[in-house]
Amino acid sequence: MAQARGYLVHARSTDTFGRVACNTRNHHFIVDGPVANGCPGEAVTPAELFLAGIAACGVELVQAIGRDQQLAPRRVSVEIEGALDRANPVRRDVTVFNSVHLRFHLAGVTQAQGADLIDRFKGR
């Protein structure tokens, strides 16, 4: 049985309103709230960071699943697009995306192999 994995990330306010200093392990990065909230909006926003995490997971897992299936895609990329409509919330108690769409692009495998890898990713 696989062991549970733990992740720890810290975030703290800075002297600039809406700018957040984050770190995990030995990595440090800045996240800005969006301009619509009166924040700088210059660095990656929390919503973009959330979507980037999903896209990065898609790339990494398709590679790992491919390796397990004795396939080696030369290239895997994921484009992710999310829409958030505060005037038409999915739920009233929490803010969630109204829609999220992922587009996978794989090179070095057949279309059938690529479809199988993506289906296996969806099942994870």
N, CA, C and O atoms as CSV, one atom per row, in Angstrom:
chain,resi,resn,atom,element,x,y,z
A,1,MET,N,N,0.848,-1.179,0.000
A,1,MET,CA,C,0.000,0.000,0.000
A,1,MET,C,C,0.894,1.243,0.000
A,1,MET,O,O,1.876,1.315,0.739
A,2,ALA,N,N,0.545,2.197,-0.823
A,2,ALA,CA,C,1.333,3.427,-0.935
A,2,ALA,C,C,1.181,4.261,0.334
A,2,ALA,O,O,0.105,4.341,0.926
A,3,GLN,N,N,2.277,4.870,0.725
A,3,GLN,CA,C,2.246,5.733,1.895
A,3,GLN,C,C,1.667,7.096,1.528
A,3,GLN,O,O,1.814,7.567,0.400
A,4,ALA,N,N,1.011,7.714,2.498
A,4,ALA,CA,C,0.484,9.067,2.279
A,4,ALA,C,C,1.651,10.030,2.093
A,4,ALA,O,O,2.681,9.908,2.756
A,5,ARG,N,N,1.483,10.971,1.199
A,5,ARG,CA,C,2.499,11.994,0.953
A,5,ARG,C,C,2.083,13.278,1.641
A,5,ARG,O,O,0.906,13.636,1.647
A,6,GLY,N,N,3.037,13.959,2.211
A,6,GLY,CA,C,2.752,15.227,2.872
A,6,GLY,C,C,3.406,16.375,2.129
A,6,GLY,O,O,4.491,16.223,1.569
A,7,TYR,N,N,2.751,17.515,2.124
A,7,TYR,CA,C,3.257,18.701,1.456
A,7,TYR,C,C,3.083,19.880,2.408
A,7,TYR,O,O,2.067,19.987,3.095
A,8,LEU,N,N,4.069,20.753,2.446
A,8,LEU,CA,C,3.995,21.911,3.321
A,8,LEU,C,C,4.414,23.157,2.538
A,8,LEU,O,O,5.505,23.207,1.970
A,9,VAL,N,N,3.542,24.152,2.517
A,9,VAL,CA,C,3.802,25.426,1.847
A,9,VAL,C,C,3.470,26.530,2.845
A,9,VAL,O,O,2.481,26.443,3.572
A,10,HIS,N,N,4.295,27.560,2.875
A,10,HIS,CA,C,4.043,28.719,3.726
A,10,HIS,C,C,3.715,29.926,2.850
A,10,HIS,O,O,4.256,30.076,1.754
A,11,ALA,N,N,2.836,30.773,3.339
A,11,ALA,CA,C,2.501,32.022,2.654
A,11,ALA,C,C,2.371,33.112,3.713
A,11,ALA,O,O,1.806,32.886,4.783
A,12,ARG,N,N,2.900,34.302,3.404
A,12,ARG,CA,C,2.794,35.414,4.350
A,12,ARG,C,C,2.605,36.722,3.591
A,12,ARG,O,O,3.041,36.875,2.450
A,13,SER,N,N,1.950,37.647,4.257
A,13,SER,CA,C,1.762,38.967,3.663
A,13,SER,C,C,3.103,39.683,3.586
A,13,SER,O,O,4.047,39.350,4.303
A,14,THR,N,N,3.166,40.672,2.701
A,14,THR,CA,C,4.366,41.506,2.550
A,14,THR,C,C,3.968,42.954,2.820
A,14,THR,O,O,2.824,43.230,3.179
A,15,ASP,N,N,4.905,43.870,2.650
A,15,ASP,CA,C,4.607,45.296,2.835
A,15,ASP,C,C,3.734,45.858,1.716
A,15,ASP,O,O,3.209,46.964,1.849
A,16,THR,N,N,3.570,45.124,0.619
A,16,THR,CA,C,2.715,45.540,-0.497
A,16,THR,C,C,1.373,44.841,-0.370
A,16,THR,O,O,1.310,43.612,-0.337
A,17,PHE,N,N,0.291,45.624,-0.298
A,17,PHE,CA,C,-1.044,45.048,-0.183
A,17,PHE,C,C,-1.300,44.066,-1.319
A,17,PHE,O,O,-1.070,44.393,-2.483
A,18,GLY,N,N,-1.771,42.873,-0.994
A,18,GLY,CA,C,-2.125,41.873,-1.995
A,18,GLY,C,C,-0.963,41.095,-2.563
A,18,GLY,O,O,-1.156,40.267,-3.453
A,19,ARG,N,N,0.235,41.336,-2.075
A,19,ARG,CA,C,1.421,40.580,-2.524
A,19,ARG,C,C,1.776,39.588,-1.425
A,19,ARG,O,O,1.855,39.948,-0.250
A,20,VAL,N,N,1.985,38.348,-1.817
A,20,VAL,CA,C,2.209,37.268,-0.860
A,20,VAL,C,C,3.546,36.600,-1.142
A,20,VAL,O,O,3.844,36.253,-2.285
A,21,ALA,N,N,4.346,36.420,-0.106
A,21,ALA,CA,C,5.611,35.694,-0.214
A,21,ALA,C,C,5.348,34.247,0.185
A,21,ALA,O,O,4.833,33.974,1.270
A,22,CYS,N,N,5.707,33.327,-0.701
A,22,CYS,CA,C,5.456,31.910,-0.463
A,22,CYS,C,C,6.772,31.135,-0.495
A,22,CYS,O,O,7.743,31.543,-1.132
A,23,ASN,N,N,6.774,30.021,0.203
A,23,ASN,CA,C,7.911,29.118,0.082
A,23,ASN,C,C,7.476,27.693,0.394
A,23,ASN,O,O,6.565,27.434,1.181
A,24,THR,N,N,8.180,26.793,-0.266
A,24,THR,CA,C,8.047,25.374,-0.004
A,24,THR,C,C,9.428,24.762,-0.187
A,24,THR,O,O,10.131,25.068,-1.150
A,25,ARG,N,N,9.806,23.910,0.730
A,25,ARG,CA,C,11.163,23.367,0.767
A,25,ARG,C,C,12.163,24.509,0.624
A,25,ARG,O,O,12.183,25.388,1.486
A,26,ASN,N,N,12.979,24.542,-0.398
A,26,ASN,CA,C,13.951,25.632,-0.553
A,26,ASN,C,C,13.577,26.565,-1.716
A,26,ASN,O,O,14.439,27.256,-2.258
A,27,HIS,N,N,12.311,26.583,-2.093
A,27,HIS,CA,C,11.832,27.416,-3.196
A,27,HIS,C,C,11.019,28.584,-2.644
A,27,HIS,O,O,10.147,28.402,-1.794
A,28,HIS,N,N,11.316,29.779,-3.137
A,28,HIS,CA,C,10.634,30.993,-2.702
A,28,HIS,C,C,10.037,31.675,-3.925
A,28,HIS,O,O,10.689,31.780,-4.964
A,29,PHE,N,N,8.800,32.139,-3.800
A,29,PHE,CA,C,8.157,32.797,-4.930
A,29,PHE,C,C,7.101,33.776,-4.437
A,29,PHE,O,O,6.634,33.693,-3.301
A,30,ILE,N,N,6.739,34.696,-5.309
A,30,ILE,CA,C,5.757,35.734,-5.001
A,30,ILE,C,C,4.458,35.430,-5.747
A,30,ILE,O,O,4.468,35.006,-6.903
A,31,VAL,N,N,3.356,35.655,-5.066
A,31,VAL,CA,C,2.024,35.524,-5.657
A,31,VAL,C,C,1.308,36.843,-5.416
A,31,VAL,O,O,1.337,37.369,-4.303
A,32,ASP,N,N,0.670,37.380,-6.442
A,32,ASP,CA,C,-0.101,38.625,-6.315
A,32,ASP,C,C,-1.580,38.337,-6.464
A,32,ASP,O,O,-1.991,37.537,-7.304
A,33,GLY,N,N,-2.368,38.994,-5.642
A,33,GLY,CA,C,-3.802,38.974,-5.868
A,33,GLY,C,C,-4.110,39.709,-7.162
A,33,GLY,O,O,-3.274,40.469,-7.650
A,34,PRO,N,N,-5.293,39.500,-7.726
A,34,PRO,CA,C,-5.641,40.145,-9.002
A,34,PRO,C,C,-5.940,41.639,-8.840
A,34,PRO,O,O,-6.331,42.102,-7.769
A,35,VAL,N,N,-5.747,42.364,-9.920
A,35,VAL,CA,C,-6.014,43.802,-9.946
A,35,VAL,C,C,-7.461,44.081,-9.540
A,35,VAL,O,O,-7.734,45.087,-8.885
A,36,ALA,N,N,-8.385,43.207,-9.919
A,36,ALA,CA,C,-9.809,43.396,-9.591
A,36,ALA,C,C,-10.036,43.475,-8.083
A,36,ALA,O,O,-11.045,44.026,-7.640
A,37,ASN,N,N,-9.116,42.934,-7.292
A,37,ASN,CA,C,-9.224,42.987,-5.836
A,37,ASN,C,C,-8.393,44.132,-5.251
A,37,ASN,O,O,-8.236,44.228,-4.034
A,38,GLY,N,N,-7.863,44.993,-6.114
A,38,GLY,CA,C,-7.026,46.087,-5.647
A,38,GLY,C,C,-5.603,45.673,-5.342
A,38,GLY,O,O,-4.878,46.377,-4.638
A,39,CYS,N,N,-5.203,44.522,-5.876
A,39,CYS,CA,C,-3.862,43.975,-5.644
A,39,CYS,C,C,-2.974,44.280,-6.851
A,39,CYS,O,O,-3.471,44.715,-7.889
A,40,PRO,N,N,-1.657,44.052,-6.722
A,40,PRO,CA,C,-0.750,44.391,-7.828
A,40,PRO,C,C,-1.033,43.635,-9.131
A,40,PRO,O,O,-0.978,44.226,-10.209
A,41,GLY,N,N,-1.330,42.354,-9.043
A,41,GLY,CA,C,-1.602,41.575,-10.253
A,41,GLY,C,C,-0.410,41.411,-11.178
A,41,GLY,O,O,-0.577,41.015,-12.332
A,42,GLU,N,N,0.793,41.709,-10.695
A,42,GLU,CA,C,1.988,41.605,-11.534
A,42,GLU,C,C,2.560,40.188,-11.554
A,42,GLU,O,O,2.983,39.700,-12.602
A,43,ALA,N,N,2.572,39.540,-10.412
A,43,ALA,CA,C,3.076,38.163,-10.320
A,43,ALA,C,C,1.922,37.199,-10.616
A,43,ALA,O,O,0.786,37.623,-10.826
A,44,VAL,N,N,2.220,35.935,-10.628
A,44,VAL,CA,C,1.200,34.907,-10.825
A,44,VAL,C,C,0.143,35.062,-9.735
A,44,VAL,O,O,0.472,35.284,-8.569
A,45,THR,N,N,-1.130,34.944,-10.120
A,45,THR,CA,C,-2.212,35.068,-9.152
A,45,THR,C,C,-2.527,33.699,-8.544
A,45,THR,O,O,-2.124,32.675,-9.096
A,46,PRO,N,N,-3.240,33.667,-7.419
A,46,PRO,CA,C,-3.591,32.377,-6.820
A,46,PRO,C,C,-4.354,31.457,-7.782
A,46,PRO,O,O,-4.099,30.253,-7.815
A,47,ALA,N,N,-5.282,32.012,-8.558
A,47,ALA,CA,C,-6.042,31.178,-9.495
A,47,ALA,C,C,-5.128,30.589,-10.568
A,47,ALA,O,O,-5.258,29.418,-10.925
A,48,GLU,N,N,-4.200,31.407,-11.084
A,48,GLU,CA,C,-3.253,30.911,-12.088
A,48,GLU,C,C,-2.337,29.847,-11.494
A,48,GLU,O,O,-2.032,28.851,-12.149
A,49,LEU,N,N,-1.902,30.056,-10.263
A,49,LEU,CA,C,-1.039,29.081,-9.591
A,49,LEU,C,C,-1.775,27.768,-9.374
A,49,LEU,O,O,-1.196,26.697,-9.557
A,50,PHE,N,N,-3.037,27.836,-8.988
A,50,PHE,CA,C,-3.858,26.644,-8.810
A,50,PHE,C,C,-3.967,25.864,-10.122
A,50,PHE,O,O,-3.759,24.651,-10.157
A,51,LEU,N,N,-4.297,26.584,-11.201
A,51,LEU,CA,C,-4.415,25.930,-12.503
A,51,LEU,C,C,-3.070,25.388,-12.980
A,51,LEU,O,O,-3.015,24.314,-13.578
A,52,ALA,N,N,-1.984,26.119,-12.721
A,52,ALA,CA,C,-0.647,25.642,-13.100
A,52,ALA,C,C,-0.316,24.338,-12.392
A,52,ALA,O,O,0.304,23.450,-12.977
A,53,GLY,N,N,-0.726,24.219,-11.134
A,53,GLY,CA,C,-0.498,22.976,-10.401
A,53,GLY,C,C,-1.206,21.798,-11.054
A,53,GLY,O,O,-0.649,20.703,-11.131
A,54,ILE,N,N,-2.414,22.013,-11.517
A,54,ILE,CA,C,-3.155,20.947,-12.195
A,54,ILE,C,C,-2.481,20.595,-13.520
A,54,ILE,O,O,-2.314,19.418,-13.840
A,55,ALA,N,N,-2.094,21.612,-14.288
A,55,ALA,CA,C,-1.433,21.357,-15.577
A,55,ALA,C,C,-0.111,20.627,-15.376
A,55,ALA,O,O,0.193,19.678,-16.100
A,56,ALA,N,N,0.676,21.063,-14.398
A,56,ALA,CA,C,1.953,20.402,-14.121
A,56,ALA,C,C,1.732,18.958,-13.692
A,56,ALA,O,O,2.492,18.071,-14.082
A,57,CYS,N,N,0.711,18.720,-12.901
A,57,CYS,CA,C,0.363,17.358,-12.496
A,57,CYS,C,C,0.020,16.522,-13.725
A,57,CYS,O,O,0.426,15.364,-13.818
A,58,GLY,N,N,-0.717,17.096,-14.662
A,58,GLY,CA,C,-1.071,16.374,-15.887
A,58,GLY,C,C,0.151,15.972,-16.681
A,58,GLY,O,O,0.243,14.835,-17.142
A,59,VAL,N,N,1.098,16.891,-16.850
A,59,VAL,CA,C,2.319,16.578,-17.602
A,59,VAL,C,C,3.101,15.478,-16.891
A,59,VAL,O,O,3.480,14.481,-17.505
A,60,GLU,N,N,3.339,15.664,-15.596
A,60,GLU,CA,C,4.155,14.707,-14.845
A,60,GLU,C,C,3.507,13.328,-14.787
A,60,GLU,O,O,4.185,12.317,-14.972
A,61,LEU,N,N,2.200,13.276,-14.533
A,61,LEU,CA,C,1.542,11.973,-14.435
A,61,LEU,C,C,1.469,11.256,-15.774
A,61,LEU,O,O,1.622,10.035,-15.820
A,62,VAL,N,N,1.239,11.978,-16.865
A,62,VAL,CA,C,1.230,11.329,-18.181
A,62,VAL,C,C,2.617,10.748,-18.469
A,62,VAL,O,O,2.724,9.656,-19.026
A,63,GLN,N,N,3.676,11.467,-18.093
A,63,GLN,CA,C,5.020,10.910,-18.267
A,63,GLN,C,C,5.203,9.651,-17.423
A,63,GLN,O,O,5.710,8.641,-17.913
A,64,ALA,N,N,4.791,9.709,-16.155
A,64,ALA,CA,C,4.958,8.561,-15.255
A,64,ALA,C,C,4.111,7.373,-15.710
A,64,ALA,O,O,4.576,6.233,-15.692
A,65,ILE,N,N,2.882,7.636,-16.113
A,65,ILE,CA,C,2.010,6.566,-16.603
A,65,ILE,C,C,2.582,5.985,-17.886
A,65,ILE,O,O,2.571,4.770,-18.084
A,66,GLY,N,N,3.085,6.859,-18.763
A,66,GLY,CA,C,3.720,6.393,-19.993
A,66,GLY,C,C,4.887,5.471,-19.704
A,66,GLY,O,O,5.029,4.426,-20.338
A,67,ARG,N,N,5.723,5.850,-18.752
A,67,ARG,CA,C,6.846,5.000,-18.371
A,67,ARG,C,C,6.351,3.643,-17.874
A,67,ARG,O,O,6.902,2.607,-18.244
A,68,ASP,N,N,5.310,3.647,-17.033
A,68,ASP,CA,C,4.748,2.394,-16.516
A,68,ASP,C,C,4.167,1.523,-17.627
A,68,ASP,O,O,4.131,0.300,-17.497
A,69,GLN,N,N,3.715,2.139,-18.714
A,69,GLN,CA,C,3.134,1.417,-19.849
A,69,GLN,C,C,4.180,1.135,-20.937
A,69,GLN,O,O,3.827,0.723,-22.042
A,70,GLN,N,N,5.448,1.353,-20.631
A,70,GLN,CA,C,6.553,1.203,-21.577
A,70,GLN,C,C,6.382,2.092,-22.808
A,70,GLN,O,O,6.730,1.709,-23.924
A,71,LEU,N,N,5.840,3.281,-22.579
A,71,LEU,CA,C,5.731,4.301,-23.618
A,71,LEU,C,C,6.586,5.483,-23.180
A,71,LEU,O,O,6.734,5.749,-21.988
A,72,ALA,N,N,7.130,6.169,-24.133
A,72,ALA,CA,C,7.957,7.330,-23.795
A,72,ALA,C,C,7.589,8.505,-24.694
A,72,ALA,O,O,8.265,8.758,-25.692
A,73,PRO,N,N,6.518,9.226,-24.347
A,73,PRO,CA,C,6.202,10.400,-25.153
A,73,PRO,C,C,7.414,11.340,-25.187
A,73,PRO,O,O,8.019,11.619,-24.152
A,74,ARG,N,N,7.759,11.820,-26.376
A,74,ARG,CA,C,8.878,12.768,-26.497
A,74,ARG,C,C,8.561,14.082,-25.815
A,74,ARG,O,O,9.431,14.731,-25.234
A,75,ARG,N,N,7.283,14.462,-25.900
A,75,ARG,CA,C,6.885,15.748,-25.341
A,75,ARG,C,C,5.442,15.642,-24.850
A,75,ARG,O,O,4.586,15.051,-25.508
A,76,VAL,N,N,5.200,16.219,-23.698
A,76,VAL,CA,C,3.845,16.312,-23.144
A,76,VAL,C,C,3.638,17.760,-22.733
A,76,VAL,O,O,4.456,18.335,-22.014
A,77,SER,N,N,2.548,18.341,-23.189
A,77,SER,CA,C,2.201,19.685,-22.722
A,77,SER,C,C,0.704,19.719,-22.429
A,77,SER,O,O,-0.089,18.995,-23.032
A,78,VAL,N,N,0.355,20.568,-21.500
A,78,VAL,CA,C,-1.038,20.730,-21.108
A,78,VAL,C,C,-1.353,22.213,-21.090
A,78,VAL,O,O,-0.619,23.015,-20.513
A,79,GLU,N,N,-2.437,22.557,-21.721
A,79,GLU,CA,C,-2.985,23.913,-21.631
A,79,GLU,C,C,-4.249,23.801,-20.802
A,79,GLU,O,O,-5.096,22.945,-21.060
A,80,ILE,N,N,-4.377,24.664,-19.808
A,80,ILE,CA,C,-5.553,24.619,-18.939
A,80,ILE,C,C,-6.194,25.995,-18.918
A,80,ILE,O,O,-5.507,27.014,-18.858
A,81,GLU,N,N,-7.500,26.010,-18.969
A,81,GLU,CA,C,-8.242,27.263,-18.962
A,81,GLU,C,C,-9.378,27.143,-17.962
A,81,GLU,O,O,-10.160,26.193,-18.005
A,82,GLY,N,N,-9.463,28.100,-17.075
A,82,GLY,CA,C,-10.529,28.099,-16.085
A,82,GLY,C,C,-11.331,29.377,-16.176
A,82,GLY,O,O,-10.795,30.434,-16.507
A,83,ALA,N,N,-12.615,29.279,-15.882
A,83,ALA,CA,C,-13.491,30.449,-15.882
A,83,ALA,C,C,-14.175,30.541,-14.525
A,83,ALA,O,O,-14.674,29.550,-13.992
A,84,LEU,N,N,-14.187,31.740,-13.986
A,84,LEU,CA,C,-14.809,32.004,-12.699
A,84,LEU,C,C,-15.781,33.156,-12.891
A,84,LEU,O,O,-15.372,34.272,-13.211
A,85,ASP,N,N,-17.052,32.892,-12.698
A,85,ASP,CA,C,-18.091,33.902,-12.889
A,85,ASP,C,C,-18.771,34.158,-11.554
A,85,ASP,O,O,-19.662,33.414,-11.143
A,86,ARG,N,N,-18.340,35.219,-10.884
A,86,ARG,CA,C,-18.897,35.528,-9.554
A,86,ARG,C,C,-20.390,35.885,-9.620
A,86,ARG,O,O,-21.090,35.770,-8.614
A,87,ALA,N,N,-20.880,36.312,-10.776
A,87,ALA,CA,C,-22.300,36.632,-10.927
A,87,ALA,C,C,-23.144,35.369,-11.083
A,87,ALA,O,O,-24.366,35.410,-10.940
A,88,ASN,N,N,-22.487,34.251,-11.374
A,88,ASN,CA,C,-23.192,32.983,-11.579
A,88,ASN,C,C,-22.427,31.870,-10.842
A,88,ASN,O,O,-21.875,30.977,-11.483
A,89,PRO,N,N,-22.391,31.918,-9.509
A,89,PRO,CA,C,-21.574,30.959,-8.765
A,89,PRO,C,C,-22.098,29.530,-8.861
A,89,PRO,O,O,-23.305,29.289,-8.903
A,90,VAL,N,N,-21.160,28.596,-8.895
A,90,VAL,CA,C,-21.508,27.177,-8.875
A,90,VAL,C,C,-22.062,26.825,-7.495
A,90,VAL,O,O,-23.036,26.082,-7.368
A,91,ARG,N,N,-21.418,27.376,-6.465
A,91,ARG,CA,C,-21.860,27.207,-5.078
A,91,ARG,C,C,-21.850,28.567,-4.406
A,91,ARG,O,O,-21.055,29.435,-4.766
A,92,ARG,N,N,-22.702,28.753,-3.462
A,92,ARG,CA,C,-22.756,30.037,-2.755
A,92,ARG,C,C,-21.858,30.047,-1.525
A,92,ARG,O,O,-21.503,31.118,-1.032
A,93,ASP,N,N,-21.485,28.872,-1.019
A,93,ASP,CA,C,-20.710,28.804,0.222
A,93,ASP,C,C,-19.204,28.871,0.002
A,93,ASP,O,O,-18.468,29.227,0.922
A,94,VAL,N,N,-18.732,28.538,-1.188
A,94,VAL,CA,C,-17.304,28.614,-1.512
A,94,VAL,C,C,-17.156,29.069,-2.956
A,94,VAL,O,O,-18.072,28.902,-3.761
A,95,THR,N,N,-16.007,29.643,-3.284
A,95,THR,CA,C,-15.740,30.067,-4.650
A,95,THR,C,C,-15.049,28.936,-5.384
A,95,THR,O,O,-13.990,28.471,-4.963
A,96,VAL,N,N,-15.636,28.497,-6.466
A,96,VAL,CA,C,-15.043,27.463,-7.317
A,96,VAL,C,C,-15.158,27.910,-8.774
A,96,VAL,O,O,-15.994,28.745,-9.119
A,97,PHE,N,N,-14.320,27.347,-9.602
A,97,PHE,CA,C,-14.375,27.652,-11.030
A,97,PHE,C,C,-15.695,27.153,-11.615
A,97,PHE,O,O,-16.170,26.072,-11.265
A,98,ASN,N,N,-16.277,27.945,-12.501
A,98,ASN,CA,C,-17.476,27.497,-13.217
A,98,ASN,C,C,-17.132,26.422,-14.229
A,98,ASN,O,O,-17.924,25.513,-14.478
A,99,SER,N,N,-15.931,26.532,-14.818
A,99,SER,CA,C,-15.488,25.510,-15.766
A,99,SER,C,C,-13.970,25.476,-15.793
A,99,SER,O,O,-13.301,26.484,-15.565
A,100,VAL,N,N,-13.450,24.301,-16.075
A,100,VAL,CA,C,-12.018,24.098,-16.258
A,100,VAL,C,C,-11.862,23.141,-17.432
A,100,VAL,O,O,-12.488,22.081,-17.464
A,101,HIS,N,N,-11.033,23.514,-18.387
A,101,HIS,CA,C,-10.796,22.679,-19.565
A,101,HIS,C,C,-9.301,22.435,-19.712
A,101,HIS,O,O,-8.500,23.369,-19.657
A,102,LEU,N,N,-8.936,21.175,-19.899
A,102,LEU,CA,C,-7.546,20.805,-20.142
A,102,LEU,C,C,-7.403,20.331,-21.577
A,102,LEU,O,O,-8.261,19.611,-22.089
A,103,ARG,N,N,-6.318,20.736,-22.225
A,103,ARG,CA,C,-5.985,20.271,-23.566
A,103,ARG,C,C,-4.580,19.685,-23.504
A,103,ARG,O,O,-3.610,20.385,-23.215
A,104,PHE,N,N,-4.493,18.403,-23.776
A,104,PHE,CA,C,-3.211,17.706,-23.771
A,104,PHE,C,C,-2.647,17.668,-25.182
A,104,PHE,O,O,-3.387,17.488,-26.149
A,105,HIS,N,N,-1.341,17.836,-25.299
A,105,HIS,CA,C,-0.631,17.698,-26.565
A,105,HIS,C,C,0.533,16.743,-26.306
A,105,HIS,O,O,1.398,17.020,-25.476
A,106,LEU,N,N,0.548,15.615,-27.023
A,106,LEU,CA,C,1.594,14.620,-26.848
A,106,LEU,C,C,2.291,14.387,-28.174
A,106,LEU,O,O,1.660,14.400,-29.231
A,107,ALA,N,N,3.580,14.178,-28.113
A,107,ALA,CA,C,4.367,13.846,-29.297
A,107,ALA,C,C,5.126,12.563,-29.004
A,107,ALA,O,O,5.565,12.328,-27.879
A,108,GLY,N,N,5.275,11.733,-30.037
A,108,GLY,CA,C,6.058,10.508,-29.899
A,108,GLY,C,C,5.253,9.282,-29.542
A,108,GLY,O,O,5.819,8.222,-29.274
A,109,VAL,N,N,3.924,9.412,-29.533
A,109,VAL,CA,C,3.049,8.262,-29.325
A,109,VAL,C,C,1.929,8.339,-30.363
A,109,VAL,O,O,1.664,9.402,-30.923
A,110,THR,N,N,1.284,7.219,-30.610
A,110,THR,CA,C,0.159,7.238,-31.538
A,110,THR,C,C,-1.031,7.932,-30.878
A,110,THR,O,O,-1.043,8.147,-29.666
A,111,GLN,N,N,-2.024,8.275,-31.683
A,111,GLN,CA,C,-3.217,8.905,-31.137
A,111,GLN,C,C,-3.909,7.977,-30.134
A,111,GLN,O,O,-4.382,8.434,-29.094
A,112,ALA,N,N,-3.968,6.686,-30.440
A,112,ALA,CA,C,-4.601,5.722,-29.531
A,112,ALA,C,C,-3.812,5.609,-28.225
A,112,ALA,O,O,-4.399,5.554,-27.144
A,113,GLN,N,N,-2.490,5.577,-28.328
A,113,GLN,CA,C,-1.668,5.516,-27.124
A,113,GLN,C,C,-1.843,6.780,-26.290
A,113,GLN,O,O,-1.952,6.713,-25.065
A,114,GLY,N,N,-1.868,7.920,-26.950
A,114,GLY,CA,C,-2.067,9.184,-26.244
A,114,GLY,C,C,-3.418,9.233,-25.551
A,114,GLY,O,O,-3.514,9.672,-24.405
A,115,ALA,N,N,-4.459,8.787,-26.236
A,115,ALA,CA,C,-5.798,8.765,-25.640
A,115,ALA,C,C,-5.829,7.852,-24.426
A,115,ALA,O,O,-6.471,8.169,-23.425
A,116,ASP,N,N,-5.139,6.718,-24.509
A,116,ASP,CA,C,-5.071,5.790,-23.371
A,116,ASP,C,C,-4.340,6.435,-22.197
A,116,ASP,O,O,-4.785,6.316,-21.055
A,117,LEU,N,N,-3.230,7.114,-22.460
A,117,LEU,CA,C,-2.490,7.778,-21.388
A,117,LEU,C,C,-3.350,8.849,-20.703
A,117,LEU,O,O,-3.339,8.967,-19.477
A,118,ILE,N,N,-4.082,9.614,-21.484
A,118,ILE,CA,C,-4.931,10.658,-20.910
A,118,ILE,C,C,-6.075,10.045,-20.135
A,118,ILE,O,O,-6.422,10.555,-19.069
A,119,ASP,N,N,-6.678,8.971,-20.623
A,119,ASP,CA,C,-7.739,8.285,-19.881
A,119,ASP,C,C,-7.211,7.759,-18.541
A,119,ASP,O,O,-7.891,7.852,-17.519
A,120,ARG,N,N,-5.991,7.206,-18.557
A,120,ARG,CA,C,-5.396,6.717,-17.313
A,120,ARG,C,C,-5.144,7.882,-16.342
A,120,ARG,O,O,-5.335,7.741,-15.134
A,121,PHE,N,N,-4.712,9.035,-16.883
A,121,PHE,CA,C,-4.539,10.219,-16.043
A,121,PHE,C,C,-5.851,10.601,-15.396
A,121,PHE,O,O,-5.892,10.878,-14.197
A,122,LYS,N,N,-6.932,10.620,-16.173
A,122,LYS,CA,C,-8.242,10.999,-15.639
A,122,LYS,C,C,-8.694,10.055,-14.522
A,122,LYS,O,O,-9.432,10.453,-13.622
A,123,GLY,N,N,-8.242,8.804,-14.593
A,123,GLY,CA,C,-8.617,7.823,-13.584
A,123,GLY,C,C,-7.816,7.901,-12.309
A,123,GLY,O,O,-8.113,7.187,-11.352
A,124,ARG,N,N,-6.809,8.749,-12.271
A,124,ARG,CA,C,-5.963,8.850,-11.067
A,124,ARG,C,C,-6.584,9.698,-10.007
A,124,ARG,O,O,-5.999,9.880,-8.939
